[in-house]
Every structure is written in structure tokens, then in C-alpha cells.
Amino acid sequence: MNSVQDALYNWLTIKVVCDARPDDTAARETLDLFDEILTSEHHLLDIKISTDEQMYYVSYVQTGESKKARFPRDLIEVMLNQINQEPDKYCNFPIEE
């Protein structure tokens, strides 16, 4: 991920899915990947999310400096909405050991 903004967008989109579907192993693995990108590549700490009717707000610390980003709800929730509209296409498969 080249930009923090892109990485946060992808992370937040899958986080919303993961929070709504805690048993979704693919969502959890993808969230873990984006967590790693945010921390190791972009050095983000203390990530916090808040929402209102229109936006998601993300605050974080990067190299000691507090920063904020915001994203429209409809863009962030598009993946979750798609999953909810066609749940048969998004089956959860257990992790094989």
C-alpha cells in the first residue's frame, strides 16, 4: 500500500465486515494483513474509530503525531452490504488444520 489513506480505507472496510461477521475466517485473515500493513509499513499506533450517520472517522498516531482521516459510510459499508444482499456467495469455510 503506497498511501496511509488507501491502507486505512482497505483496513476499515474489512474491519466493518469482520465486526459484523466475527466467525468469517477470510475477513479475519484479511484484517490481520491490513493490521500488519498499518503497523509495519506505515507505523500507525492507537487507531480509533468513531461514526455518525454520514462518516467514519479514524484517529491514529503516526511517528508521534496525532492524525485523523474520514471516510463516507456508503463507501466503507459497500462490501458488507454486498455480503448481506447475497450471503450465499460469501460462505465461511473453516480453517483446515
C-alpha positions as protocol buffer text, in pm:
chain_id: "A"
residue {
  index: 1
  type: MET
  ca { x: 0 y: 0 z: 0 }
}
residue {
  index: 2
  type: ASN
  ca { x: 153 y: 325 z: -105 }
}
residue {
  index: 3
  type: SER
  ca { x: -56 y: 570 z: 95 }
}
residue {
  index: 4
  type: VAL
  ca { x: -181 y: 569 z: 451 }
}
residue {
  index: 5
  type: GLN
  ca { x: -520 y: 682 z: 321 }
}
residue {
  index: 6
  type: ASP
  ca { x: -553 y: 376 z: 94 }
}
residue {
  index: 7
  type: ALA
  ca { x: -435 y: 139 z: 366 }
}
residue {
  index: 8
  type: LEU
  ca { x: -680 y: 288 z: 618 }
}
residue {
  index: 9
  type: TYR
  ca { x: -965 y: 266 z: 368 }
}
residue {
  index: 10
  type: ASN
  ca { x: -898 y: -102 z: 300 }
}
residue {
  index: 11
  type: TRP
  ca { x: -845 y: -178 z: 669 }
}
residue {
  index: 12
  type: LEU
  ca { x: -1165 y: -1 z: 774 }
}
residue {
  index: 13
  type: THR
  ca { x: -1373 y: -167 z: 501 }
}
residue {
  index: 14
  type: ILE
  ca { x: -1269 y: -517 z: 610 }
}
residue {
  index: 15
  type: LYS
  ca { x: -1287 y: -425 z: 980 }
}
residue {
  index: 16
  type: VAL
  ca { x: -1654 y: -334 z: 937 }
}
residue {
  index: 17
  type: VAL
  ca { x: -1712 y: -673 z: 771 }
}
residue {
  index: 18
  type: CYS
  ca { x: -1515 y: -855 z: 1038 }
}
residue {
  index: 19
  type: ASP
  ca { x: -1701 y: -681 z: 1322 }
}
residue {
  index: 20
  type: ALA
  ca { x: -2037 y: -773 z: 1165 }
}
residue {
  index: 21
  type: ARG
  ca { x: -1925 y: -1131 z: 1089 }
}
residue {
  index: 22
  type: PRO
  ca { x: -1696 y: -1242 z: 1374 }
}
residue {
  index: 23
  type: ASP
  ca { x: -1689 y: -1603 z: 1250 }
}
residue {
  index: 24
  type: ASP
  ca { x: -1577 y: -1507 z: 899 }
}
residue {
  index: 25
  type: THR
  ca { x: -1225 y: -1651 z: 881 }
}
residue {
  index: 26
  type: ALA
  ca { x: -1143 y: -1488 z: 546 }
}
residue {
  index: 27
  type: ALA
  ca { x: -1240 y: -1146 z: 681 }
}
residue {
  index: 28
  type: ARG
  ca { x: -1029 y: -1205 z: 993 }
}
residue {
  index: 29
  type: GLU
  ca { x: -724 y: -1310 z: 789 }
}
residue {
  index: 30
  type: THR
  ca { x: -763 y: -1006 z: 563 }
}
residue {
  index: 31
  type: LEU
  ca { x: -800 y: -775 z: 862 }
}
residue {
  index: 32
  type: ASP
  ca { x: -484 y: -922 z: 1014 }
}
residue {
  index: 33
  type: LEU
  ca { x: -299 y: -850 z: 688 }
}
residue {
  index: 34
  type: PHE
  ca { x: -411 y: -486 z: 687 }
}
residue {
  index: 35
  type: ASP
  ca { x: -330 y: -452 z: 1058 }
}
residue {
  index: 36
  type: GLU
  ca { x: 24 y: -560 z: 972 }
}
residue {
  index: 37
  type: ILE
  ca { x: 46 y: -311 z: 684 }
}
residue {
  index: 38
  type: LEU
  ca { x: -73 y: -25 z: 904 }
}
residue {
  index: 39
  type: THR
  ca { x: 171 y: -103 z: 1183 }
}
residue {
  index: 40
  type: SER
  ca { x: 481 y: -223 z: 999 }
}
residue {
  index: 41
  type: GLU
  ca { x: 473 y: -18 z: 678 }
}
residue {
  index: 42
  type: HIS
  ca { x: 301 y: 299 z: 796 }
}
residue {
  index: 43
  type: HIS
  ca { x: 391 y: 286 z: 1167 }
}
residue {
  index: 44
  type: LEU
  ca { x: 40 y: 363 z: 1293 }
}
residue {
  index: 45
  type: LEU
  ca { x: -47 y: 325 z: 1659 }
}
residue {
  index: 46
  type: ASP
  ca { x: -355 y: 381 z: 1875 }
}
residue {
  index: 47
  type: ILE
  ca { x: -608 y: 356 z: 1591 }
}
residue {
  index: 48
  type: LYS
  ca { x: -960 y: 457 z: 1698 }
}
residue {
  index: 49
  type: ILE
  ca { x: -1285 y: 465 z: 1502 }
}
residue {
  index: 50
  type: SER
  ca { x: -1598 y: 673 z: 1553 }
}
residue {
  index: 51
  type: THR
  ca { x: -1902 y: 718 z: 1332 }
}
residue {
  index: 52
  type: ASP
  ca { x: -2202 y: 934 z: 1267 }
}
residue {
  index: 53
  type: GLU
  ca { x: -2483 y: 896 z: 1013 }
}
residue {
  index: 54
  type: GLN
  ca { x: -2261 y: 1000 z: 722 }
}
residue {
  index: 55
  type: MET
  ca { x: -1897 y: 927 z: 802 }
}
residue {
  index: 56
  type: TYR
  ca { x: -1642 y: 703 z: 968 }
}
residue {
  index: 57
  type: TYR
  ca { x: -1368 y: 894 z: 1150 }
}
residue {
  index: 58
  type: VAL
  ca { x: -1033 y: 729 z: 1216 }
}
residue {
  index: 59
  type: SER
  ca { x: -780 y: 881 z: 1452 }
}
residue {
  index: 60
  type: TYR
  ca { x: -430 y: 744 z: 1490 }
}
residue {
  index: 61
  type: VAL
  ca { x: -74 y: 826 z: 1587 }
}
residue {
  index: 62
  type: GLN
  ca { x: 199 y: 811 z: 1324 }
}
residue {
  index: 63
  type: THR
  ca { x: 560 y: 872 z: 1425 }
}
residue {
  index: 64
  type: GLY
  ca { x: 447 y: 1055 z: 1737 }
}
residue {
  index: 65
  type: GLU
  ca { x: 198 y: 1282 z: 1562 }
}
residue {
  index: 66
  type: SER
  ca { x: -181 y: 1255 z: 1608 }
}
residue {
  index: 67
  type: LYS
  ca { x: -369 y: 1242 z: 1278 }
}
residue {
  index: 68
  type: LYS
  ca { x: -723 y: 1190 z: 1152 }
}
residue {
  index: 69
  type: ALA
  ca { x: -895 y: 1059 z: 841 }
}
residue {
  index: 70
  type: ARG
  ca { x: -1259 y: 1034 z: 742 }
}
residue {
  index: 71
  type: PHE
  ca { x: -1449 y: 814 z: 501 }
}
residue {
  index: 72
  type: PRO
  ca { x: -1811 y: 819 z: 379 }
}
residue {
  index: 73
  type: ARG
  ca { x: -2017 y: 538 z: 532 }
}
residue {
  index: 74
  type: ASP
  ca { x: -2157 y: 428 z: 196 }
}
residue {
  index: 75
  type: LEU
  ca { x: -1805 y: 364 z: 61 }
}
residue {
  index: 76
  type: ILE
  ca { x: -1688 y: 178 z: 370 }
}
residue {
  index: 77
  type: GLU
  ca { x: -2002 y: -34 z: 404 }
}
residue {
  index: 78
  type: VAL
  ca { x: -2030 y: -136 z: 37 }
}
residue {
  index: 79
  type: MET
  ca { x: -1859 y: -473 z: 92 }
}
residue {
  index: 80
  type: LEU
  ca { x: -2071 y: -558 z: 397 }
}
residue {
  index: 81
  type: ASN
  ca { x: -2388 y: -457 z: 213 }
}
residue {
  index: 82
  type: GLN
  ca { x: -2293 y: -678 z: -81 }
}
residue {
  index: 83
  type: ILE
  ca { x: -2231 y: -973 z: 151 }
}
residue {
  index: 84
  type: ASN
  ca { x: -2563 y: -917 z: 326 }
}
residue {
  index: 85
  type: GLN
  ca { x: -2751 y: -896 z: -5 }
}
residue {
  index: 86
  type: GLU
  ca { x: -2601 y: -1219 z: -140 }
}
residue {
  index: 87
  type: PRO
  ca { x: -2494 y: -1428 z: 160 }
}
residue {
  index: 88
  type: ASP
  ca { x: -2483 y: -1750 z: -44 }
}
residue {
  index: 89
  type: LYS
  ca { x: -2185 y: -1612 z: -239 }
}
residue {
  index: 90
  type: TYR
  ca { x: -1989 y: -1545 z: 79 }
}
residue {
  index: 91
  type: CYS
  ca { x: -1985 y: -1873 z: 268 }
}
residue {
  index: 92
  type: ASN
  ca { x: -1749 y: -1912 z: 559 }
}
residue {
  index: 93
  type: PHE
  ca { x: -1511 y: -2203 z: 528 }
}
residue {
  index: 94
  type: PRO
  ca { x: -1345 y: -2339 z: 841 }
}
residue {
  index: 95
  type: ILE
  ca { x: -969 y: -2326 z: 865 }
}
residue {
  index: 96
  type: GLU
  ca { x: -813 y: -2663 z: 785 }
}
residue {
  index: 97
  type: GLU
  ca { x: -553 y: -2784 z: 1027 }
}
